Amino acid sequence: MSDFSFVLCADDYGLSPAVSAGIRQALAARRINATGAMTNLPDWPNAAPLLAPYLDHAQIGVHLNLTVGAPLASAPNLAPQGKLPGVGFYLRQRNLPQAMAGEVAAEIARQFDSFESAMDRTPDFVDGHQHVHTFRSIRGLLLAEMERRGWAGRVWLRDSADKPSRILARGVETKKALLLAWFAHGFAKAARSRGFAVNEGFAGFSAFDPARDYASDFESYLRAPGPRHLVMCHPGRIDDALAELDPVTITREQELDFLLGNVFPDLLARAGASLDFSRVSA
């Protein structure tokens, strides 16, 4: 295998204080080179300034969140009880009703505003919690808002799809990866047509099963890398705020311990892989 560099992105920064603290541990140790922030959640205003020491060597983006917690302002059609709908709602929608689409568009804008207000800068990239940003009912709204802000050529987007041959070569959570590739079909083409770069190669799908060997799974994520490969991960520590918002708990600590341990750099060396800390866009 030829040597290659890749983006290793920790999702869910801002989900809870303990998750954010764990991600900062990985950033400080230079074991990840990107993280996406959930800017509508209560931890974000406190967690945002703590990213300052890592801005010179890590990419910081918006992890667009339309499925967990509350929207940043009232959205009576999208969140009538003050709570965002689950991911299944968006999977069932090819097109959102007009009133609801307007509320989603407004929430996207608010989450971008929340990032820029807290960080005093434009995000390096945009991706989405549970990959919702790639869904047909959302992608047009997202691209329109990013285009309105003049982000074309400046902010890149995560493509959650990959070639079936690469997915099959990795052999981890194959059904999930293929299903998400189907839902994300056409996203990369639409993004590029409007001037937004995307990654080429995507891995990191997990069953979030504490009994699995995460090191073995991670080794598979480096097989059949794309030319602009991206691997997602979900490290963090556990606190009550996390348990209230998300069912994924124990495996976050397992992922973080793996990233901070000695097995991780040895695994990268065997795979001929390295993290790029130059902050060059994917």
C-alpha positions in Angstrom: 0.0 0.0 0.0 1.2 3.5 -0.8 1.5 5.9 2.0 -1.4 8.3 2.4 -2.7 11.0 4.8 -6.3 11.3 5.9 -8.6 13.4 8.0 -9.7 11.8 11.3 -12.7 13.8 12.5 -14.2 13.5 16.0 -17.9 14.1 15.8 -20.2 15.6 18.4 -18.0 18.3 20.0 -20.4 20.2 22.3 -22.7 17.3 22.9 -21.8 17.3 26.6 -19.0 18.7 28.8 -17.4 15.3 29.1 -17.6 14.5 25.4 -16.0 17.9 24.6 -13.3 17.4 27.2 -12.4 14.0 25.7 -12.2 15.4 22.2 -9.9 18.1 23.5 -7.6 15.4 25.0 -7.3 13.8 21.5 -6.7 17.2 19.9 -4.0 18.1 22.5 -2.3 14.7 21.9 -2.5 15.2 18.1 -4.4 12.0 17.7 -7.2 13.6 15.6 -7.0 16.5 13.2 -10.6 17.6 13.0 -13.8 17.9 15.0 -17.3 19.0 14.2 -19.3 21.1 16.7 -23.0 20.7 17.6 -23.7 24.4 18.0 -27.3 24.2 19.2 -26.6 22.3 22.4 -26.0 23.8 25.9 -22.3 22.9 26.2 -21.3 24.7 23.0 -20.9 28.3 24.4 -18.6 27.1 27.2 -16.8 24.5 25.0 -16.1 26.8 22.0 -13.4 29.0 23.5 -11.5 26.0 24.7 -10.8 25.0 21.1 -8.4 28.0 20.7 -5.2 26.1 21.4 -5.9 23.7 18.5 -6.8 26.1 15.7 -3.3 26.0 14.2 -3.3 22.3 13.6 -6.9 21.1 13.5 -9.9 21.7 11.3 -13.0 22.9 13.3 -16.4 22.6 11.6 -20.1 22.6 12.2 -21.7 19.2 12.9 -25.1 20.3 11.8 -27.6 18.9 14.3 -31.3 18.5 13.3 -32.1 15.4 15.4 -30.9 15.9 19.0 -32.1 18.4 21.6 -33.9 21.6 20.9 -33.7 24.0 18.0 -32.1 27.4 18.7 -35.4 29.2 18.2 -39.1 28.2 18.1 -39.9 25.9 15.2 -43.6 24.9 15.7 -43.8 22.7 12.6 -40.4 21.0 12.9 -40.3 20.7 16.7 -43.8 21.3 18.1 -42.8 20.1 21.5 -39.6 21.9 21.5 -37.6 18.8 20.6 -36.0 18.1 17.2 -37.3 14.9 15.4 -35.3 11.7 15.2 -33.3 10.8 12.1 -36.0 8.5 10.9 -38.3 11.4 10.2 -35.9 12.8 7.6 -35.2 9.5 6.1 -38.9 9.2 5.2 -39.1 12.7 3.6 -38.0 13.3 0.0 -39.3 16.9 0.3 -40.2 18.7 3.4 -43.5 20.7 3.5 -42.9 24.3 2.8 -43.4 25.6 6.3 -41.2 23.0 7.8 -38.5 23.5 5.1 -38.4 27.2 6.1 -37.9 26.3 9.7 -35.1 23.8 8.8 -33.4 26.5 6.7 -33.7 29.0 9.5 -32.2 26.5 12.0 -29.3 25.8 9.7 -28.6 29.5 9.5 -28.8 29.8 13.3 -26.4 27.0 13.9 -23.9 28.6 11.5 -24.4 31.9 13.3 -23.8 30.2 16.6 -20.5 28.8 15.4 -19.3 32.1 14.0 -20.4 34.0 17.0 -18.5 31.7 19.4 -15.4 31.1 17.3 -15.2 34.5 15.5 -14.3 32.7 12.3 -15.8 30.7 9.5 -16.0 26.9 10.0 -13.5 24.8 8.0 -16.1 22.3 7.0 -19.7 21.3 7.5 -21.0 17.8 8.2 -24.1 16.5 9.9 -25.1 14.5 13.0 -26.4 11.1 11.8 -25.5 12.3 8.3 -28.7 14.3 7.9 -27.0 17.0 5.9 -26.7 14.6 2.9 -30.4 13.6 2.8 -32.4 14.8 -0.2 -34.8 16.7 2.0 -32.0 18.7 3.6 -29.1 19.1 1.1 -30.6 21.8 -1.0 -31.4 23.9 2.0 -27.9 23.5 3.3 -26.2 24.3 0.0 -28.3 27.3 -0.5 -27.4 28.8 2.9 -23.7 28.0 2.5 -23.8 29.6 -1.0 -25.6 32.7 0.5 -22.8 33.1 2.9 -20.2 33.1 0.2 -18.6 29.9 1.5 -18.0 28.3 -1.8 -14.3 27.6 -2.3 -13.7 28.2 1.4 -15.7 25.6 3.4 -15.7 22.0 2.5 -18.4 19.4 3.0 -18.4 15.8 4.2 -19.7 13.2 1.8 -21.0 10.3 3.8 -21.0 8.0 0.7 -18.2 5.9 -0.6 -17.8 3.5 -3.5 -19.4 0.1 -2.8 -16.1 -1.6 -3.6 -14.3 0.3 -0.9 -17.1 -0.3 1.6 -17.0 -4.1 0.9 -13.2 -4.2 1.2 -13.5 -2.8 4.8 -16.1 -5.2 5.9 -17.3 -3.3 9.0 -20.9 -2.3 9.3 -21.3 -2.9 5.6 -25.1 -2.7 5.5 -25.1 0.7 7.3 -22.4 2.1 5.1 -24.1 1.0 1.9 -27.5 2.3 3.2 -26.0 5.7 4.0 -24.2 5.8 0.6 -27.6 5.3 -1.0 -29.2 8.1 1.0 -26.2 10.4 0.2 -26.2 9.5 -3.5 -25.8 12.7 -5.6 -24.7 14.8 -2.6 -21.1 15.2 -3.7 -22.1 16.1 -7.3 -24.5 18.7 -6.0 -21.9 20.2 -3.7 -19.2 20.3 -6.3 -21.5 21.9 -8.8 -21.9 24.8 -6.4 -18.2 25.2 -5.7 -17.8 23.1 -2.5 -15.1 20.6 -2.1 -15.8 17.2 -0.6 -13.8 14.3 0.8 -13.3 11.3 -1.5 -13.4 8.2 0.6 -15.3 7.8 3.9 -15.2 5.3 6.7 -15.7 4.9 10.4 -19.2 3.3 10.6 -19.6 1.6 14.0 -22.1 -0.6 15.7 -21.2 1.2 19.0 -21.0 -2.2 20.6 -18.7 -2.2 23.7 -17.9 -5.9 23.1 -16.3 -5.2 19.7 -12.5 -4.7 19.2 -12.4 -1.0 18.1 -8.7 -1.3 17.2 -9.5 -4.0 14.7 -12.4 -2.0 13.3 -10.2 1.1 12.9 -7.6 -0.9 11.0 -10.3 -1.8 8.5 -11.2 1.9 8.1 -7.8 2.5 6.6 -8.3 -0.2 3.9 -9.1 0.9 0.4 -8.6 4.6 1.2 -10.0 7.2 -1.1 -7.8 9.9 -2.6 -9.1 12.4 0.0 -9.9 9.9 2.7 -11.9 10.8 5.8 -12.6 8.7 8.9 -15.1 9.7 11.5 -14.8 8.7 15.1 -16.8 9.4 18.3 -14.4 9.7 21.3 -15.3 11.3 24.6 -15.8 10.9 28.3 -19.2 10.1 29.9 -21.4 12.3 32.0 -25.0 12.7 32.9 -25.6 15.2 30.1 -24.4 12.7 27.5 -26.6 9.9 29.0 -29.7 12.1 28.7 -29.1 13.0 25.0 -27.5 10.0 23.4 -27.5 6.2 23.8 -23.8 6.0 22.7 -21.8 6.2 25.9 -19.3 3.4 26.8 -17.8 3.1 23.3 -16.9 6.8 23.4 -14.4 6.2 26.2 -13.2 3.0 24.4 -12.5 5.0 21.3 -10.8 7.8 23.2 -8.6 5.3 25.1 -7.6 3.7 21.8 -6.7 7.0 20.2 -4.6 8.1 23.2 -2.8 4.7 23.6 0.2 3.2 21.9 -1.7 0.8 19.6 -3.0 3.7 17.5 0.3 5.1 16.2 1.6 1.6 15.6 -1.5 0.8 13.6 -1.1 3.9 11.4 2.5 3.0 10.8 1.6 -0.5 9.6 -1.1 0.9 7.3 1.3 3.6 5.9 -1.2 6.2 7.1 -0.7 9.5 8.7 -2.7 12.5 9.9 -2.2 15.8 8.1 -1.9 18.6 10.5 -1.4 21.3 7.9 -5.1 22.3 8.0 -5.3 21.8 4.2 -9.0 21.3 3.3 -10.1 17.9 2.4 
